[in-house]
Amino acid sequence: MKKSKILNAAIMEVVENQINGNDPPETKQTFNRLITEGYTEKEAKNLIGIVVASEIFEILKQGRPYDQKKFVSSLNALPKTTL
């Protein structure tokens, strides 16, 4: 399995865990909102995955702690992304 596929699978697992565990609740709220707006489940999860991946990248790049406020703000901005 290619590294990019492994990374994508790991990010999608994080998305699934956040939605199913309702932790943080904003992830599931965003998922439900995107579905209501007409996105498929896969599209909604992929959009949320972009936010998860971006947050992980920034943590690693900047060596900063997880910023839930920033994460929630990014979720609320979906489907638009700043990438």
N, C-alpha and C positions, 0 to 999 in steps of 0.2 A: 504494500500500500504506500502510495506517495505521501511525503510529508504534508503537502497541502491538504490531502484528503483526511489525513489523521487529525490535523489541526481543525479542519472544518467539522469533523465528527465530534471533536472535543467541545467546540463552541456550541454546536447544536445540542449536545448533552447538557451543557450549562443552561441553555435556553429552556429545554424540556424540564429540567429540574426546577428552575425558577417558576415556570408556569404551573407545574404539577404541585410544587410545594408552597405556592403562593408566597414566595420569599425571594425578593421583595414583592409585595402585592402589586406594585406599579407595573411589573412585567406582565402579569396576567391581565391587568386592566388594559394595558396597551395592546396585548394580543387580542382581547375581546373587542376593543375599539377598532382595530385594523380589520378584523373580520366583518364587523358591522359596516365599515366603510367600503366593503367589497373585495378585500384582499383574500386570497386563498389561505388556508392554514400554513402551507409551505412558504408562501410569500411573506406572511406576517412573521413567521419564525425567522426567516432569512433577514428581514429588516431588523428585528430585535437582535439577531446575531451580529449584525454590523455594529450595533451599539456596544454589545458585549466585547467584541474583538477590539473595538476602538479604545474602550476603557482599559482592557488588558494591555494593549500596546502602550498607552500613555503611562500606565503604572510602571511598566518595564523600562520605557525610554527615559522617563523623568525620575524614576526611583521614588515616586510619591505613593502615599497610601491610597487605598480605594476611597473614592469620593462619591458617596451615595447621592448627594444633592445633584452633582453633575450628571451622574448616571440617569437619575429620574428625569432631569431636565432634557437629556438627549432622547429618552424614551418618549416624553411628551411632544417632542418636536417631530417625531416620525409621522408620516412617511418621508419627510424631508431629512436629509442627512447633510452634515457639514464636511463630509469627506471629499 
